[in-house]
């Protein structure tokens, strides 16, 4: 069996042992091979961009990967051939997966992930269901057998299960209640079949339905531009297709949109912003945005901020743009965590002062 050890320069070094048959790799297996080949140092930045569910899926694929031939590696990662042995191969197993995870995750998280990998399969699916809205899940389950619904509801969080149950037709819901009351331990084979059905029929359809709008994705890309680059792209796009440009602008969250936050949201944002970024960002803001921020601060805090802005003297536009970008990023992070709500108006020019 082959495994990855670490060379002195931190790259992945392949040690060869055993033999392997060539086969077609699935998508998750390809990702697993890549990260095993990169090793902990180079693989860590990639893992850090993944969420908990993605890490669990990838870890499971690693642990079940088995031998990978050199030809499979070459076909998969031509651009990485120079970083691995010219005649090597690698194999994924629970031990190598655990070592890699321990290189960048705390022990308790690794223990939880490895417990799932070594234990019965499927907890991942129930975690995914926890993020599905109750009415959406109920709309799918109402077409299933009551016994199947009972098994599903018995596997998810009780609070979520109660919401799903309440959203089901009353007669069906009462049938499910009766079956849940008399539910015996479910055989592993039956549970795995239910999980597979949910994964292939429900989650795949749900993921397809949630596919991001291309204009929304482009708006986020434009949000990451500095102000001059953003203006250049928007101007060029307006000349090519004004309708697309208007849709993207309507979806973008810009620095000026901070002036549209409600009182609670702006207070939360102010508590999280770097004070230097706040002063520098407002230095180049419109009078309306400045006034909005000052009005949501105590008189003393507003005066101190104004004094700091005055003491800065002339500042580079590039520094102002970067500070404003960081302020917007902080607001978007808070919104993603559910700590504030961002409401985007239809008019790009509307300003709340």
ZIJO-V691541 format. One line per field, one symbol per residue. phi: phi as a letter, one per 20 degrees, with the letter a starting at -180 (. if undefined). burial: + if it has 9 or more other ideal C-beta (glycine too) atoms within 8 Angstrom, else -. A space follows every 50 residues. Layout:
phi->???
burial->???
This chain:
phi->.ebdddefenefdedeamcbefbeefgffffffgffffngfeeggfgfee effffffffffffdfmfcffffffffcgfdgfecgfcebbcebfffffff fffbdfgfffgfffffffeffpggffffffeeggffffffffeefgffff ffffedgfffffffffefggffgfffgffffdfegefgfffffffffffe eefffffffegffffffffffffefffffgfffffffffebfffffffff efddgffffdfffffffffgfdffffffffffgdeffffgfgfffecfgf ffffffffffffmfcfgfffgfffffffffffffffenecdddeffefef ced
burial->-+++-+----+++++----+----+--+++++++++++++++++-++--- --+-+++++++++-+-++++-+++-++--++--+---+++++++-+++++ +++-+---++--++-++----+++++++++-+-+-+++-+++-+-+-+++ ++++-+---++-+++-++---++-+++-++--+------+++-++-+++- -+++-+--------+++++--++-+++--+--++--++-----++-++++ +++-+-+++++---++++++--+---+++++++++--+++++++-++--- -+--++-++--+--+---++++++++++-+++-++----+-+-------- +--
